[in-house]
Amino acid sequence: MLGFLVGGLAIISGTISNKILKNINAEEKSDHLINVVYAFYFNGALVGFTLVLFLSFYLSLYTNWPISENRVF
């Protein structure tokens, strides 16, 4: 999924030419384009963070750390 997000961002940024950017700036609509790019960036960061978090949880299953001390409070 992270590959699709990065690929989508690369396709969007690669297909926007200098002429299109000048037209967007002339019409003062650049905030819409930035919102789309930030949405891809935010989703990619969220998926990447989740991937690292779940990988660390998965690797922690194979450690000898005590998870519970069998204490009843």
C-alpha positions in Angstrom: 0.0 0.0 0.0 2.9 2.3 0.7 4.2 1.7 -2.8 0.8 2.7 -4.3 0.9 6.0 -2.3 4.4 6.8 -3.3 3.7 5.8 -6.9 0.6 7.9 -7.0 2.5 10.9 -5.7 5.3 10.3 -8.3 2.7 10.1 -11.1 1.0 13.3 -10.0 4.2 15.3 -9.6 5.6 13.9 -12.8 2.7 14.7 -15.0 2.4 18.3 -13.9 4.4 20.4 -16.4 5.7 24.0 -16.0 2.9 25.3 -18.2 0.2 23.7 -15.9 1.9 25.2 -12.8 1.9 28.6 -14.4 -1.8 28.3 -15.1 -2.5 27.2 -11.6 -0.5 30.1 -10.1 -2.3 32.5 -12.5 -5.7 31.4 -11.3 -4.5 31.3 -7.6 -5.6 27.7 -7.2 -2.2 26.4 -5.9 -3.7 25.6 -2.5 -5.9 22.9 -4.1 -2.8 21.2 -5.7 -0.9 21.5 -2.4 -3.8 19.9 -0.6 -3.7 16.9 -2.9 0.0 16.5 -2.6 -0.1 16.7 1.2 -2.9 14.1 1.3 -0.6 11.7 -0.4 2.3 12.7 1.9 0.2 12.3 5.0 -1.2 8.9 4.0 2.2 7.7 3.1 3.6 8.8 6.5 0.7 7.2 8.3 1.1 3.8 6.4 4.9 3.9 7.0 4.5 4.6 10.7 1.9 1.8 11.0 4.3 -0.5 9.2 7.1 0.2 11.6 4.9 -0.1 14.6 3.5 -3.4 13.6 6.9 -4.7 12.6 8.2 -3.8 16.1 5.2 -5.6 17.7 5.9 -8.6 15.6 9.5 -8.7 16.5 8.8 -8.2 20.1 6.9 -11.5 20.1 10.2 -13.4 19.7 11.9 -11.8 22.7 12.2 -13.1 26.2 10.8 -10.0 27.9 8.3 -10.7 30.6 4.9 -9.4 29.4 3.0 -10.3 32.6 4.3 -10.9 36.1 1.1 -12.7 37.0 0.2 -10.2 39.7 -3.3 -9.6 40.8 -4.1 -6.2 42.2 
